[in-house]
Structure formats: structure tokens, C-alpha cells
Amino acid sequence: MTKPQEHIDESLPKAFKLCSLKKIEQLFAQGQLIKAYPIRLMYIIEDRSQSEVSEAPFQVLFSAPKRRFKRAHDRNYIKRLMREVLRKNKAALITLLQSNNKKLVFSLTFVADERPTFQLLEQKLCKALDQLIKEINP
């Protein structure tokens, strides 16, 4: 008999999405920047209190600028790809944040002029997340 594989949660529910206007303003005013062209990642690391343990370990904001992509379906496509890549590759980030008892607020902005492929976006976003993990881990 084989052992059943442990289920890995690859969802990205609403709790992981950054909606608070206060936190968004704070992020863009005080956040630190990581560039992994064509991704621009701004982040703030906070300590988690005991009351916030049940909350999501990070909150994220996705954006594709209207200046570079005039058509809404192009912007939506890029944001959908970024959500999918983060959903698939969030496990390492979550375990690190939970072990260090930290909370992360960050934004992912796509800054190139052309529509990306899934493979390119996955490669660059993983590179940006690796840099972020190195920044979090002392």
C-alpha cells in the first residue's frame, strides 16, 4: 500500500489580497524595492502579533500600468498570469514567514512594454521571490 500524498494548498484566497488603502499608501511611501525585470516588487516586512496568527502570512497587490497597456484585457491577462505564478510558488515564502513570525505586504508591478509568456513571467517572478526571501532571512 502506498501512502497518500500530503495535500499542498495552492489556493490564493481573498485574505492574501491587499485591499486596505492605508496599507497600500504605506507600502508605496515606505516600502523597499526589488527589481527583476520585467517585475518590480515593493515590500514591507512587519512583525506578527499573537492575534494575527490566523491571518494570511502575506498580502499582495498586482498591477499592470495603463500607460503601457492601453487595453484592459491585456492588463487583466498580465495580472491573471502573475496571480497564477504566485499561487504556484508561494509555499517557500509562507513557511519562511511563519517560522520567523513575520507578515509581508508587497506589490508586484509588471513594467515591460510587451505581453509576457507564462514561462518568462514564472522565471522572473521566482527570481524576485528568491531575492525577497534572502532579504527576509537574516
Secondary structure as a PSIPRED ss2 file (coil, helix, strand):
# PSIPRED VFORMAT (PSIPRED V4.0)

   1 M C   1.000  0.000  0.000
   2 T C   1.000  0.000  0.000
   3 K C   1.000  0.000  0.000
   4 P C   1.000  0.000  0.000
   5 Q C   1.000  0.000  0.000
   6 E C   1.000  0.000  0.000
   7 H C   1.000  0.000  0.000
   8 I C   1.000  0.000  0.000
   9 D C   1.000  0.000  0.000
  10 E C   1.000  0.000  0.000
  11 S C   1.000  0.000  0.000
  12 L C   1.000  0.000  0.000
  13 P C   1.000  0.000  0.000
  14 K H   0.000  1.000  0.000
  15 A H   0.000  1.000  0.000
  16 F H   0.000  1.000  0.000
  17 K E   0.000  0.000  1.000
  18 L C   1.000  0.000  0.000
  19 C C   1.000  0.000  0.000
  20 S C   1.000  0.000  0.000
  21 L H   0.000  1.000  0.000
  22 K H   0.000  1.000  0.000
  23 K H   0.000  1.000  0.000
  24 I H   0.000  1.000  0.000
  25 E H   0.000  1.000  0.000
  26 Q H   0.000  1.000  0.000
  27 L H   0.000  1.000  0.000
  28 F H   0.000  1.000  0.000
  29 A H   0.000  1.000  0.000
  30 Q H   0.000  1.000  0.000
  31 G C   1.000  0.000  0.000
  32 Q E   0.000  0.000  1.000
  33 L E   0.000  0.000  1.000
  34 I E   0.000  0.000  1.000
  35 K E   0.000  0.000  1.000
  36 A E   0.000  0.000  1.000
  37 Y C   1.000  0.000  0.000
  38 P C   1.000  0.000  0.000
  39 I E   0.000  0.000  1.000
  40 R E   0.000  0.000  1.000
  41 L E   0.000  0.000  1.000
  42 M E   0.000  0.000  1.000
  43 Y E   0.000  0.000  1.000
  44 I E   0.000  0.000  1.000
  45 I E   0.000  0.000  1.000
  46 E E   0.000  0.000  1.000
  47 D E   0.000  0.000  1.000
  48 R C   1.000  0.000  0.000
  49 S C   1.000  0.000  0.000
  50 Q H   0.000  1.000  0.000
  51 S H   0.000  1.000  0.000
  52 E H   0.000  1.000  0.000
  53 V C   1.000  0.000  0.000
  54 S C   1.000  0.000  0.000
  55 E C   1.000  0.000  0.000
  56 A C   1.000  0.000  0.000
  57 P C   1.000  0.000  0.000
  58 F E   0.000  0.000  1.000
  59 Q E   0.000  0.000  1.000
  60 V E   0.000  0.000  1.000
  61 L E   0.000  0.000  1.000
  62 F E   0.000  0.000  1.000
  63 S E   0.000  0.000  1.000
  64 A C   1.000  0.000  0.000
  65 P C   1.000  0.000  0.000
  66 K C   1.000  0.000  0.000
  67 R C   1.000  0.000  0.000
  68 R C   1.000  0.000  0.000
  69 F C   1.000  0.000  0.000
  70 K C   1.000  0.000  0.000
  71 R C   1.000  0.000  0.000
  72 A H   0.000  1.000  0.000
  73 H H   0.000  1.000  0.000
  74 D H   0.000  1.000  0.000
  75 R H   0.000  1.000  0.000
  76 N H   0.000  1.000  0.000
  77 Y H   0.000  1.000  0.000
  78 I H   0.000  1.000  0.000
  79 K H   0.000  1.000  0.000
  80 R H   0.000  1.000  0.000
  81 L H   0.000  1.000  0.000
  82 M H   0.000  1.000  0.000
  83 R H   0.000  1.000  0.000
  84 E H   0.000  1.000  0.000
  85 V H   0.000  1.000  0.000
  86 L H   0.000  1.000  0.000
  87 R H   0.000  1.000  0.000
  88 K H   0.000  1.000  0.000
  89 N C   1.000  0.000  0.000
  90 K C   1.000  0.000  0.000
  91 A H   0.000  1.000  0.000
  92 A H   0.000  1.000  0.000
  93 L H   0.000  1.000  0.000
  94 I H   0.000  1.000  0.000
  95 T H   0.000  1.000  0.000
  96 L H   0.000  1.000  0.000
  97 L H   0.000  1.000  0.000
  98 Q H   0.000  1.000  0.000
  99 S H   0.000  1.000  0.000
 100 N H   0.000  1.000  0.000
 101 N C   1.000  0.000  0.000
 102 K E   0.000  0.000  1.000
 103 K E   0.000  0.000  1.000
 104 L E   0.000  0.000  1.000
 105 V E   0.000  0.000  1.000
 106 F E   0.000  0.000  1.000
 107 S E   0.000  0.000  1.000
 108 L E   0.000  0.000  1.000
 109 T E   0.000  0.000  1.000
 110 F E   0.000  0.000  1.000
 111 V C   1.000  0.000  0.000
 112 A C   1.000  0.000  0.000
 113 D C   1.000  0.000  0.000
 114 E C   1.000  0.000  0.000
 115 R C   1.000  0.000  0.000
 116 P C   1.000  0.000  0.000
 117 T C   1.000  0.000  0.000
 118 F H   0.000  1.000  0.000
 119 Q H   0.000  1.000  0.000
 120 L H   0.000  1.000  0.000
 121 L H   0.000  1.000  0.000
 122 E H   0.000  1.000  0.000
 123 Q H   0.000  1.000  0.000
 124 K H   0.000  1.000  0.000
 125 L H   0.000  1.000  0.000
 126 C H   0.000  1.000  0.000
 127 K H   0.000  1.000  0.000
 128 A H   0.000  1.000  0.000
 129 L H   0.000  1.000  0.000
 130 D H   0.000  1.000  0.000
 131 Q H   0.000  1.000  0.000
 132 L H   0.000  1.000  0.000
 133 I H   0.000  1.000  0.000
 134 K H   0.000  1.000  0.000
 135 E H   0.000  1.000  0.000
 136 I H   0.000  1.000  0.000
 137 N C   1.000  0.000  0.000
 138 P C   1.000  0.000  0.000
